[in-house]
């Protein structure tokens, strides 16, 4: 498997996890008891997009640091 395909898999898997996390965060604000909502408070659209972008940026940073420090 080429390096580019591995990069795409890492970024796509991270985006999938980020989207599921945001979905769980939204469901927790709708259906969870109040003491859980404090820990999983879903924000507005800007919060959601920022969280997903941060996940993507983190996966890219992970990929490049892994490439740099790999033996």
mmJSON file of the N, C-alpha and C atoms, coordinates in Angstrom:
{"data_MODEL":{"atom_site":{
"group_PDB":["ATOM","ATOM","ATOM","ATOM","ATOM","ATOM","ATOM","ATOM","ATOM","ATOM","ATOM","ATOM","ATOM","ATOM","ATOM","ATOM","ATOM","ATOM","ATOM","ATOM","ATOM","ATOM","ATOM","ATOM","ATOM","ATOM","ATOM","ATOM","ATOM","ATOM","ATOM","ATOM","ATOM","ATOM","ATOM","ATOM","ATOM","ATOM","ATOM","ATOM","ATOM","ATOM","ATOM","ATOM","ATOM","ATOM","ATOM","ATOM","ATOM","ATOM","ATOM","ATOM","ATOM","ATOM","ATOM","ATOM","ATOM","ATOM","ATOM","ATOM","ATOM","ATOM","ATOM","ATOM","ATOM","ATOM","ATOM","ATOM","ATOM","ATOM","ATOM","ATOM","ATOM","ATOM","ATOM","ATOM","ATOM","ATOM","ATOM","ATOM","ATOM","ATOM","ATOM","ATOM","ATOM","ATOM","ATOM","ATOM","ATOM","ATOM","ATOM","ATOM","ATOM","ATOM","ATOM","ATOM","ATOM","ATOM","ATOM","ATOM","ATOM","ATOM","ATOM","ATOM","ATOM","ATOM","ATOM","ATOM","ATOM","ATOM","ATOM","ATOM","ATOM","ATOM","ATOM","ATOM","ATOM","ATOM","ATOM","ATOM","ATOM","ATOM","ATOM","ATOM","ATOM","ATOM","ATOM","ATOM","ATOM","ATOM","ATOM","ATOM","ATOM","ATOM","ATOM","ATOM","ATOM","ATOM","ATOM","ATOM","ATOM","ATOM","ATOM","ATOM","ATOM","ATOM","ATOM","ATOM","ATOM","ATOM","ATOM","ATOM","ATOM","ATOM","ATOM","ATOM","ATOM","ATOM","ATOM","ATOM","ATOM","ATOM","ATOM","ATOM","ATOM","ATOM","ATOM","ATOM","ATOM","ATOM","ATOM","ATOM","ATOM","ATOM","ATOM","ATOM","ATOM","ATOM","ATOM","ATOM","ATOM","ATOM","ATOM","ATOM","ATOM","ATOM","ATOM","ATOM","ATOM","ATOM","ATOM","ATOM","ATOM","ATOM","ATOM","ATOM","ATOM","ATOM","ATOM","ATOM","ATOM","ATOM","ATOM","ATOM","ATOM","ATOM","ATOM","ATOM","ATOM","ATOM","ATOM","ATOM","ATOM"],
"id":[1,2,3,4,5,6,7,8,9,10,11,12,13,14,15,16,17,18,19,20,21,22,23,24,25,26,27,28,29,30,31,32,33,34,35,36,37,38,39,40,41,42,43,44,45,46,47,48,49,50,51,52,53,54,55,56,57,58,59,60,61,62,63,64,65,66,67,68,69,70,71,72,73,74,75,76,77,78,79,80,81,82,83,84,85,86,87,88,89,90,91,92,93,94,95,96,97,98,99,100,101,102,103,104,105,106,107,108,109,110,111,112,113,114,115,116,117,118,119,120,121,122,123,124,125,126,127,128,129,130,131,132,133,134,135,136,137,138,139,140,141,142,143,144,145,146,147,148,149,150,151,152,153,154,155,156,157,158,159,160,161,162,163,164,165,166,167,168,169,170,171,172,173,174,175,176,177,178,179,180,181,182,183,184,185,186,187,188,189,190,191,192,193,194,195,196,197,198,199,200,201,202,203,204,205,206,207,208,209,210,211,212,213],
"type_symbol":["N","C","C","N","C","C","N","C","C","N","C","C","N","C","C","N","C","C","N","C","C","N","C","C","N","C","C","N","C","C","N","C","C","N","C","C","N","C","C","N","C","C","N","C","C","N","C","C","N","C","C","N","C","C","N","C","C","N","C","C","N","C","C","N","C","C","N","C","C","N","C","C","N","C","C","N","C","C","N","C","C","N","C","C","N","C","C","N","C","C","N","C","C","N","C","C","N","C","C","N","C","C","N","C","C","N","C","C","N","C","C","N","C","C","N","C","C","N","C","C","N","C","C","N","C","C","N","C","C","N","C","C","N","C","C","N","C","C","N","C","C","N","C","C","N","C","C","N","C","C","N","C","C","N","C","C","N","C","C","N","C","C","N","C","C","N","C","C","N","C","C","N","C","C","N","C","C","N","C","C","N","C","C","N","C","C","N","C","C","N","C","C","N","C","C","N","C","C","N","C","C","N","C","C","N","C","C","N","C","C","N","C","C"],
"label_atom_id":["N","CA","C","N","CA","C","N","CA","C","N","CA","C","N","CA","C","N","CA","C","N","CA","C","N","CA","C","N","CA","C","N","CA","C","N","CA","C","N","CA","C","N","CA","C","N","CA","C","N","CA","C","N","CA","C","N","CA","C","N","CA","C","N","CA","C","N","CA","C","N","CA","C","N","CA","C","N","CA","C","N","CA","C","N","CA","C","N","CA","C","N","CA","C","N","CA","C","N","CA","C","N","CA","C","N","CA","C","N","CA","C","N","CA","C","N","CA","C","N","CA","C","N","CA","C","N","CA","C","N","CA","C","N","CA","C","N","CA","C","N","CA","C","N","CA","C","N","CA","C","N","CA","C","N","CA","C","N","CA","C","N","CA","C","N","CA","C","N","CA","C","N","CA","C","N","CA","C","N","CA","C","N","CA","C","N","CA","C","N","CA","C","N","CA","C","N","CA","C","N","CA","C","N","CA","C","N","CA","C","N","CA","C","N","CA","C","N","CA","C","N","CA","C","N","CA","C","N","CA","C","N","CA","C","N","CA","C","N","CA","C","N","CA","C","N","CA","C"],
"label_alt_id":[null,null,null,null,null,null,null,null,null,null,null,null,null,null,null,null,null,null,null,null,null,null,null,null,null,null,null,null,null,null,null,null,null,null,null,null,null,null,null,null,null,null,null,null,null,null,null,null,null,null,null,null,null,null,null,null,null,null,null,null,null,null,null,null,null,null,null,null,null,null,null,null,null,null,null,null,null,null,null,null,null,null,null,null,null,null,null,null,null,null,null,null,null,null,null,null,null,null,null,null,null,null,null,null,null,null,null,null,null,null,null,null,null,null,null,null,null,null,null,null,null,null,null,null,null,null,null,null,null,null,null,null,null,null,null,null,null,null,null,null,null,null,null,null,null,null,null,null,null,null,null,null,null,null,null,null,null,null,null,null,null,null,null,null,null,null,null,null,null,null,null,null,null,null,null,null,null,null,null,null,null,null,null,null,null,null,null,null,null,null,null,null,null,null,null,null,null,null,null,null,null,null,null,null,null,null,null,null,null,null,null,null,null],
"label_comp_id":["UNK","UNK","UNK","UNK","UNK","UNK","UNK","UNK","UNK","UNK","UNK","UNK","UNK","UNK","UNK","UNK","UNK","UNK","UNK","UNK","UNK","UNK","UNK","UNK","UNK","UNK","UNK","UNK","UNK","UNK","UNK","UNK","UNK","UNK","UNK","UNK","UNK","UNK","UNK","UNK","UNK","UNK","UNK","UNK","UNK","UNK","UNK","UNK","UNK","UNK","UNK","UNK","UNK","UNK","UNK","UNK","UNK","UNK","UNK","UNK","UNK","UNK","UNK","UNK","UNK","UNK","UNK","UNK","UNK","UNK","UNK","UNK","UNK","UNK","UNK","UNK","UNK","UNK","UNK","UNK","UNK","UNK","UNK","UNK","UNK","UNK","UNK","UNK","UNK","UNK","UNK","UNK","UNK","UNK","UNK","UNK","UNK","UNK","UNK","UNK","UNK","UNK","UNK","UNK","UNK","UNK","UNK","UNK","UNK","UNK","UNK","UNK","UNK","UNK","UNK","UNK","UNK","UNK","UNK","UNK","UNK","UNK","UNK","UNK","UNK","UNK","UNK","UNK","UNK","UNK","UNK","UNK","UNK","UNK","UNK","UNK","UNK","UNK","UNK","UNK","UNK","UNK","UNK","UNK","UNK","UNK","UNK","UNK","UNK","UNK","UNK","UNK","UNK","UNK","UNK","UNK","UNK","UNK","UNK","UNK","UNK","UNK","UNK","UNK","UNK","UNK","UNK","UNK","UNK","UNK","UNK","UNK","UNK","UNK","UNK","UNK","UNK","UNK","UNK","UNK","UNK","UNK","UNK","UNK","UNK","UNK","UNK","UNK","UNK","UNK","UNK","UNK","UNK","UNK","UNK","UNK","UNK","UNK","UNK","UNK","UNK","UNK","UNK","UNK","UNK","UNK","UNK","UNK","UNK","UNK","UNK","UNK","UNK"],
"label_asym_id":["A","A","A","A","A","A","A","A","A","A","A","A","A","A","A","A","A","A","A","A","A","A","A","A","A","A","A","A","A","A","A","A","A","A","A","A","A","A","A","A","A","A","A","A","A","A","A","A","A","A","A","A","A","A","A","A","A","A","A","A","A","A","A","A","A","A","A","A","A","A","A","A","A","A","A","A","A","A","A","A","A","A","A","A","A","A","A","A","A","A","A","A","A","A","A","A","A","A","A","A","A","A","A","A","A","A","A","A","A","A","A","A","A","A","A","A","A","A","A","A","A","A","A","A","A","A","A","A","A","A","A","A","A","A","A","A","A","A","A","A","A","A","A","A","A","A","A","A","A","A","A","A","A","A","A","A","A","A","A","A","A","A","A","A","A","A","A","A","A","A","A","A","A","A","A","A","A","A","A","A","A","A","A","A","A","A","A","A","A","A","A","A","A","A","A","A","A","A","A","A","A","A","A","A","A","A","A","A","A","A","A","A","A"],
"label_entity_id":["1","1","1","1","1","1","1","1","1","1","1","1","1","1","1","1","1","1","1","1","1","1","1","1","1","1","1","1","1","1","1","1","1","1","1","1","1","1","1","1","1","1","1","1","1","1","1","1","1","1","1","1","1","1","1","1","1","1","1","1","1","1","1","1","1","1","1","1","1","1","1","1","1","1","1","1","1","1","1","1","1","1","1","1","1","1","1","1","1","1","1","1","1","1","1","1","1","1","1","1","1","1","1","1","1","1","1","1","1","1","1","1","1","1","1","1","1","1","1","1","1","1","1","1","1","1","1","1","1","1","1","1","1","1","1","1","1","1","1","1","1","1","1","1","1","1","1","1","1","1","1","1","1","1","1","1","1","1","1","1","1","1","1","1","1","1","1","1","1","1","1","1","1","1","1","1","1","1","1","1","1","1","1","1","1","1","1","1","1","1","1","1","1","1","1","1","1","1","1","1","1","1","1","1","1","1","1","1","1","1","1","1","1"],
"label_seq_id":[1,1,1,2,2,2,3,3,3,4,4,4,5,5,5,6,6,6,7,7,7,8,8,8,9,9,9,10,10,10,11,11,11,12,12,12,13,13,13,14,14,14,15,15,15,16,16,16,17,17,17,18,18,18,19,19,19,20,20,20,21,21,21,22,22,22,23,23,23,24,24,24,25,25,25,26,26,26,27,27,27,28,28,28,29,29,29,30,30,30,31,31,31,32,32,32,33,33,33,34,34,34,35,35,35,36,36,36,37,37,37,38,38,38,39,39,39,40,40,40,41,41,41,42,42,42,43,43,43,44,44,44,45,45,45,46,46,46,47,47,47,48,48,48,49,49,49,50,50,50,51,51,51,52,52,52,53,53,53,54,54,54,55,55,55,56,56,56,57,57,57,58,58,58,59,59,59,60,60,60,61,61,61,62,62,62,63,63,63,64,64,64,65,65,65,66,66,66,67,67,67,68,68,68,69,69,69,70,70,70,71,71,71],
"pdbx_PDB_ins_code":[null,null,null,null,null,null,null,null,null,null,null,null,null,null,null,null,null,null,null,null,null,null,null,null,null,null,null,null,null,null,null,null,null,null,null,null,null,null,null,null,null,null,null,null,null,null,null,null,null,null,null,null,null,null,null,null,null,null,null,null,null,null,null,null,null,null,null,null,null,null,null,null,null,null,null,null,null,null,null,null,null,null,null,null,null,null,null,null,null,null,null,null,null,null,null,null,null,null,null,null,null,null,null,null,null,null,null,null,null,null,null,null,null,null,null,null,null,null,null,null,null,null,null,null,null,null,null,null,null,null,null,null,null,null,null,null,null,null,null,null,null,null,null,null,null,null,null,null,null,null,null,null,null,null,null,null,null,null,null,null,null,null,null,null,null,null,null,null,null,null,null,null,null,null,null,null,null,null,null,null,null,null,null,null,null,null,null,null,null,null,null,null,null,null,null,null,null,null,null,null,null,null,null,null,null,null,null,null,null,null,null,null,null],
"Cartn_x":[0.846,0.0,0.893,0.538,1.355,1.184,2.122,2.106,0.891,0.509,-0.651,-1.938,-2.078,-3.27,-3.342,-2.203,-2.175,-2.569,-2.094,-2.452,-3.955,-4.547,-5.991,-6.762,-6.312,-6.995,-6.943,-5.789,-5.655,-6.564,-6.566,-7.396,-8.883,-9.251,-10.659,-11.15,-10.329,-10.723,-10.886,-10.002,-10.119,-11.373,-11.684,-12.906,-14.15,-14.123,-15.259,-15.464,-14.392,-14.491,-14.999,-14.513,-14.949,-16.439,-16.918,-18.346,-19.195,-18.776,-19.518,-19.506,-18.383,-18.311,-19.292,-19.35,-20.288,-21.737,-22.001,-23.345,-23.7,-22.781,-23.018,-23.19,-22.431,-22.547,-23.936,-24.419,-25.75,-26.846,-26.727,-27.726,-27.727,-26.556,-26.498,-27.19,-27.139,-27.831,-29.343,-29.798,-31.238,-31.829,-31.096,-31.691,-31.06,-29.921,-29.207,-29.699,-29.448,-29.758,-28.899,-29.328,-28.662,-27.215,-26.886,-25.511,-24.543,-25.026,-24.165,-24.058,-25.116,-25.131,-24.043,-23.74,-22.67,-21.338,-21.072,-19.792,-19.814,-20.97,-21.092,-22.001,-21.691,-22.568,-22.266,-23.218,-23.05,-23.219,-22.331,-22.387,-23.162,-22.883,-23.544,-22.762,-23.109,-22.461,-20.97,-20.617,-19.204,-18.394,-18.947,-18.265,-18.078,-19.104,-19.029,-17.99,-18.021,-17.057,-15.629,-15.467,-14.144,-13.617,-14.469,-14.039,-13.634,-14.404,-14.073,-12.788,-12.623,-11.399,-10.19,-10.359,-9.258,-8.876,-9.859,-9.559,-8.785,-9.179,-8.472,-7.047,-6.901,-5.574,-4.697,-5.276,-4.532,-4.083,-4.928,-4.532,-3.404,-3.435,-2.354,-1.061,-1.155,0.029,0.584,-0.299,0.141,0.855,0.297,0.89,2.302,2.46,3.768,4.784,4.394,5.355,5.729,4.779,5.089,6.07,5.897,6.808,8.206,8.282,9.573,10.354,9.678,10.382,10.39,9.848,9.851,11.261,11.646,13.007,13.109],
"Cartn_y":[-1.177,0.0,1.241,2.185,3.387,4.283,5.178,6.106,7.03,7.428,8.309,7.611,6.336,5.589,5.442,5.222,5.141,6.472,7.557,8.894,9.123,8.765,8.936,8.084,6.872,6.001,6.589,7.116,7.716,8.928,9.802,11.01,10.652,9.713,9.321,8.648,7.806,7.151,8.18,9.155,10.204,11.04,11.362,12.121,11.321,10.033,9.186,9.176,9.053,9.081,10.445,11.514,12.863,13.067,12.564,12.709,11.889,10.66,9.858,10.513,11.123,11.816,12.978,13.748,14.874,14.387,13.286,12.705,12.254,11.61,11.181,12.378,13.427,14.643,15.264,15.291,15.846,14.986,13.663,12.773,12.871,13.079,13.182,14.447,15.528,16.742,16.585,15.69,15.5,14.481,13.397,12.264,11.922,12.463,12.058,12.83,12.286,13.031,14.292,15.211,16.507,16.407,15.46,15.377,14.91,14.226,13.834,14.967,15.722,16.822,17.84,17.978,18.899,18.514,17.237,16.765,16.667,16.471,16.331,17.411,18.636,19.705,20.009,19.686,19.963,21.443,21.982,23.403,23.667,24.795,25.18,24.638,25.089,24.61,24.948,26.132,26.509,25.571,25.175,24.238,22.889,22.418,21.121,21.139,22.169,22.246,22.432,23.191,23.37,22.055,21.277,19.988,19.025,18.983,18.09,18.554,19.852,20.373,20.091,20.217,19.916,18.441,17.569,16.154,15.895,16.543,16.384,16.923,18.078,18.667,17.792,17.219,16.316,15.061,14.54,13.338,13.642,14.811,15.198,15.405,16.044,16.233,14.888,13.964,12.623,11.94,12.055,11.391,11.923,13.245,13.815,13.551,13.617,13.298,11.818,10.972,9.56,9.326,10.053,9.919,10.441,11.513,12.109,11.205,10.685,9.939,8.436,8.001,6.568,6.133,5.006,4.507,3.846],
"Cartn_z":[0.0,0.0,0.0,-0.824,-0.938,0.279,0.424,1.552,1.482,0.283,0.13,0.554,0.212,0.611,2.129,2.765,4.227,4.847,4.252,4.735,4.648,3.534,3.341,4.341,4.602,5.558,6.964,7.362,8.696,8.843,7.858,7.927,7.879,7.025,6.918,8.195,8.789,10.042,11.154,11.204,12.213,11.999,10.767,10.469,10.844,10.601,10.965,12.473,13.22,14.681,15.153,14.54,14.927,14.658,13.543,13.219,14.188,14.493,15.47,16.849,17.219,18.509,18.541,17.489,17.441,17.463,16.79,16.822,18.236,18.92,20.3,21.218,20.984,21.777,21.601,20.381,20.116,20.746,20.598,21.193,22.718,23.299,24.754,25.244,24.457,24.88,24.759,23.884,23.704,24.672,24.948,25.654,26.995,27.323,28.531,29.756,30.941,32.175,32.275,33.097,33.202,33.67,34.527,35.036,33.953,32.939,31.825,30.813,30.65,29.682,30.021,31.312,31.719,31.074,30.94,30.385,28.864,28.275,26.826,26.263,26.55,26.078,24.62,23.767,22.346,22.07,21.283,20.971,19.7,19.131,17.895,16.698,15.521,14.308,14.281,14.759,14.784,15.67,16.807,17.702,17.023,16.352,15.669,14.567,13.73,12.635,13.149,14.223,14.816,15.367,16.029,16.565,15.453,14.389,13.277,12.584,12.399,11.797,12.68,14.0,14.915,14.833,14.676,14.497,13.221,12.143,10.875,10.974,11.589,11.751,12.641,13.676,14.54,13.824,12.948,12.205,11.23,10.616,9.708,10.5,11.661,12.506,12.971,13.332,13.718,12.568,11.385,10.219,9.954,9.966,9.655,10.754,12.014,13.076,13.044,12.678,12.538,11.391,10.293,9.151,9.507,10.289,10.636,11.588,12.627,13.652,13.431,12.305,12.013,11.62,12.125,11.856,10.524],
"occupancy":[1.0,1.0,1.0,1.0,1.0,1.0,1.0,1.0,1.0,1.0,1.0,1.0,1.0,1.0,1.0,1.0,1.0,1.0,1.0,1.0,1.0,1.0,1.0,1.0,1.0,1.0,1.0,1.0,1.0,1.0,1.0,1.0,1.0,1.0,1.0,1.0,1.0,1.0,1.0,1.0,1.0,1.0,1.0,1.0,1.0,1.0,1.0,1.0,1.0,1.0,1.0,1.0,1.0,1.0,1.0,1.0,1.0,1.0,1.0,1.0,1.0,1.0,1.0,1.0,1.0,1.0,1.0,1.0,1.0,1.0,1.0,1.0,1.0,1.0,1.0,1.0,1.0,1.0,1.0,1.0,1.0,1.0,1.0,1.0,1.0,1.0,1.0,1.0,1.0,1.0,1.0,1.0,1.0,1.0,1.0,1.0,1.0,1.0,1.0,1.0,1.0,1.0,1.0,1.0,1.0,1.0,1.0,1.0,1.0,1.0,1.0,1.0,1.0,1.0,1.0,1.0,1.0,1.0,1.0,1.0,1.0,1.0,1.0,1.0,1.0,1.0,1.0,1.0,1.0,1.0,1.0,1.0,1.0,1.0,1.0,1.0,1.0,1.0,1.0,1.0,1.0,1.0,1.0,1.0,1.0,1.0,1.0,1.0,1.0,1.0,1.0,1.0,1.0,1.0,1.0,1.0,1.0,1.0,1.0,1.0,1.0,1.0,1.0,1.0,1.0,1.0,1.0,1.0,1.0,1.0,1.0,1.0,1.0,1.0,1.0,1.0,1.0,1.0,1.0,1.0,1.0,1.0,1.0,1.0,1.0,1.0,1.0,1.0,1.0,1.0,1.0,1.0,1.0,1.0,1.0,1.0,1.0,1.0,1.0,1.0,1.0,1.0,1.0,1.0,1.0,1.0,1.0,1.0,1.0,1.0,1.0,1.0,1.0],
"B_iso_or_equiv":[0.0,0.0,0.0,0.0,0.0,0.0,0.0,0.0,0.0,0.0,0.0,0.0,0.0,0.0,0.0,0.0,0.0,0.0,0.0,0.0,0.0,0.0,0.0,0.0,0.0,0.0,0.0,0.0,0.0,0.0,0.0,0.0,0.0,0.0,0.0,0.0,0.0,0.0,0.0,0.0,0.0,0.0,0.0,0.0,0.0,0.0,0.0,0.0,0.0,0.0,0.0,0.0,0.0,0.0,0.0,0.0,0.0,0.0,0.0,0.0,0.0,0.0,0.0,0.0,0.0,0.0,0.0,0.0,0.0,0.0,0.0,0.0,0.0,0.0,0.0,0.0,0.0,0.0,0.0,0.0,0.0,0.0,0.0,0.0,0.0,0.0,0.0,0.0,0.0,0.0,0.0,0.0,0.0,0.0,0.0,0.0,0.0,0.0,0.0,0.0,0.0,0.0,0.0,0.0,0.0,0.0,0.0,0.0,0.0,0.0,0.0,0.0,0.0,0.0,0.0,0.0,0.0,0.0,0.0,0.0,0.0,0.0,0.0,0.0,0.0,0.0,0.0,0.0,0.0,0.0,0.0,0.0,0.0,0.0,0.0,0.0,0.0,0.0,0.0,0.0,0.0,0.0,0.0,0.0,0.0,0.0,0.0,0.0,0.0,0.0,0.0,0.0,0.0,0.0,0.0,0.0,0.0,0.0,0.0,0.0,0.0,0.0,0.0,0.0,0.0,0.0,0.0,0.0,0.0,0.0,0.0,0.0,0.0,0.0,0.0,0.0,0.0,0.0,0.0,0.0,0.0,0.0,0.0,0.0,0.0,0.0,0.0,0.0,0.0,0.0,0.0,0.0,0.0,0.0,0.0,0.0,0.0,0.0,0.0,0.0,0.0,0.0,0.0,0.0,0.0,0.0,0.0,0.0,0.0,0.0,0.0,0.0,0.0],
"pdbx_formal_charge":[null,null,null,null,null,null,null,null,null,null,null,null,null,null,null,null,null,null,null,null,null,null,null,null,null,null,null,null,null,null,null,null,null,null,null,null,null,null,null,null,null,null,null,null,null,null,null,null,null,null,null,null,null,null,null,null,null,null,null,null,null,null,null,null,null,null,null,null,null,null,null,null,null,null,null,null,null,null,null,null,null,null,null,null,null,null,null,null,null,null,null,null,null,null,null,null,null,null,null,null,null,null,null,null,null,null,null,null,null,null,null,null,null,null,null,null,null,null,null,null,null,null,null,null,null,null,null,null,null,null,null,null,null,null,null,null,null,null,null,null,null,null,null,null,null,null,null,null,null,null,null,null,null,null,null,null,null,null,null,null,null,null,null,null,null,null,null,null,null,null,null,null,null,null,null,null,null,null,null,null,null,null,null,null,null,null,null,null,null,null,null,null,null,null,null,null,null,null,null,null,null,null,null,null,null,null,null,null,null,null,null,null,null],
"auth_seq_id":[1,1,1,2,2,2,3,3,3,4,4,4,5,5,5,6,6,6,7,7,7,8,8,8,9,9,9,10,10,10,11,11,11,12,12,12,13,13,13,14,14,14,15,15,15,16,16,16,17,17,17,18,18,18,19,19,19,20,20,20,21,21,21,22,22,22,23,23,23,24,24,24,25,25,25,26,26,26,27,27,27,28,28,28,29,29,29,30,30,30,31,31,31,32,32,32,33,33,33,34,34,34,35,35,35,36,36,36,37,37,37,38,38,38,39,39,39,40,40,40,41,41,41,42,42,42,43,43,43,44,44,44,45,45,45,46,46,46,47,47,47,48,48,48,49,49,49,50,50,50,51,51,51,52,52,52,53,53,53,54,54,54,55,55,55,56,56,56,57,57,57,58,58,58,59,59,59,60,60,60,61,61,61,62,62,62,63,63,63,64,64,64,65,65,65,66,66,66,67,67,67,68,68,68,69,69,69,70,70,70,71,71,71],
"auth_comp_id":["UNK","UNK","UNK","UNK","UNK","UNK","UNK","UNK","UNK","UNK","UNK","UNK","UNK","UNK","UNK","UNK","UNK","UNK","UNK","UNK","UNK","UNK","UNK","UNK","UNK","UNK","UNK","UNK","UNK","UNK","UNK","UNK","UNK","UNK","UNK","UNK","UNK","UNK","UNK","UNK","UNK","UNK","UNK","UNK","UNK","UNK","UNK","UNK","UNK","UNK","UNK","UNK","UNK","UNK","UNK","UNK","UNK","UNK","UNK","UNK","UNK","UNK","UNK","UNK","UNK","UNK","UNK","UNK","UNK","UNK","UNK","UNK","UNK","UNK","UNK","UNK","UNK","UNK","UNK","UNK","UNK","UNK","UNK","UNK","UNK","UNK","UNK","UNK","UNK","UNK","UNK","UNK","UNK","UNK","UNK","UNK","UNK","UNK","UNK","UNK","UNK","UNK","UNK","UNK","UNK","UNK","UNK","UNK","UNK","UNK","UNK","UNK","UNK","UNK","UNK","UNK","UNK","UNK","UNK","UNK","UNK","UNK","UNK","UNK","UNK","UNK","UNK","UNK","UNK","UNK","UNK","UNK","UNK","UNK","UNK","UNK","UNK","UNK","UNK","UNK","UNK","UNK","UNK","UNK","UNK","UNK","UNK","UNK","UNK","UNK","UNK","UNK","UNK","UNK","UNK","UNK","UNK","UNK","UNK","UNK","UNK","UNK","UNK","UNK","UNK","UNK","UNK","UNK","UNK","UNK","UNK","UNK","UNK","UNK","UNK","UNK","UNK","UNK","UNK","UNK","UNK","UNK","UNK","UNK","UNK","UNK","UNK","UNK","UNK","UNK","UNK","UNK","UNK","UNK","UNK","UNK","UNK","UNK","UNK","UNK","UNK","UNK","UNK","UNK","UNK","UNK","UNK","UNK","UNK","UNK","UNK","UNK","UNK"],
"auth_asym_id":["A","A","A","A","A","A","A","A","A","A","A","A","A","A","A","A","A","A","A","A","A","A","A","A","A","A","A","A","A","A","A","A","A","A","A","A","A","A","A","A","A","A","A","A","A","A","A","A","A","A","A","A","A","A","A","A","A","A","A","A","A","A","A","A","A","A","A","A","A","A","A","A","A","A","A","A","A","A","A","A","A","A","A","A","A","A","A","A","A","A","A","A","A","A","A","A","A","A","A","A","A","A","A","A","A","A","A","A","A","A","A","A","A","A","A","A","A","A","A","A","A","A","A","A","A","A","A","A","A","A","A","A","A","A","A","A","A","A","A","A","A","A","A","A","A","A","A","A","A","A","A","A","A","A","A","A","A","A","A","A","A","A","A","A","A","A","A","A","A","A","A","A","A","A","A","A","A","A","A","A","A","A","A","A","A","A","A","A","A","A","A","A","A","A","A","A","A","A","A","A","A","A","A","A","A","A","A","A","A","A","A","A","A"],
"auth_atom_id":["N","CA","C","N","CA","C","N","CA","C","N","CA","C","N","CA","C","N","CA","C","N","CA","C","N","CA","C","N","CA","C","N","CA","C","N","CA","C","N","CA","C","N","CA","C","N","CA","C","N","CA","C","N","CA","C","N","CA","C","N","CA","C","N","CA","C","N","CA","C","N","CA","C","N","CA","C","N","CA","C","N","CA","C","N","CA","C","N","CA","C","N","CA","C","N","CA","C","N","CA","C","N","CA","C","N","CA","C","N","CA","C","N","CA","C","N","CA","C","N","CA","C","N","CA","C","N","CA","C","N","CA","C","N","CA","C","N","CA","C","N","CA","C","N","CA","C","N","CA","C","N","CA","C","N","CA","C","N","CA","C","N","CA","C","N","CA","C","N","CA","C","N","CA","C","N","CA","C","N","CA","C","N","CA","C","N","CA","C","N","CA","C","N","CA","C","N","CA","C","N","CA","C","N","CA","C","N","CA","C","N","CA","C","N","CA","C","N","CA","C","N","CA","C","N","CA","C","N","CA","C","N","CA","C","N","CA","C","N","CA","C","N","CA","C","N","CA","C"],
"pdbx_PDB_model_num":[1,1,1,1,1,1,1,1,1,1,1,1,1,1,1,1,1,1,1,1,1,1,1,1,1,1,1,1,1,1,1,1,1,1,1,1,1,1,1,1,1,1,1,1,1,1,1,1,1,1,1,1,1,1,1,1,1,1,1,1,1,1,1,1,1,1,1,1,1,1,1,1,1,1,1,1,1,1,1,1,1,1,1,1,1,1,1,1,1,1,1,1,1,1,1,1,1,1,1,1,1,1,1,1,1,1,1,1,1,1,1,1,1,1,1,1,1,1,1,1,1,1,1,1,1,1,1,1,1,1,1,1,1,1,1,1,1,1,1,1,1,1,1,1,1,1,1,1,1,1,1,1,1,1,1,1,1,1,1,1,1,1,1,1,1,1,1,1,1,1,1,1,1,1,1,1,1,1,1,1,1,1,1,1,1,1,1,1,1,1,1,1,1,1,1,1,1,1,1,1,1,1,1,1,1,1,1,1,1,1,1,1,1]
}}}
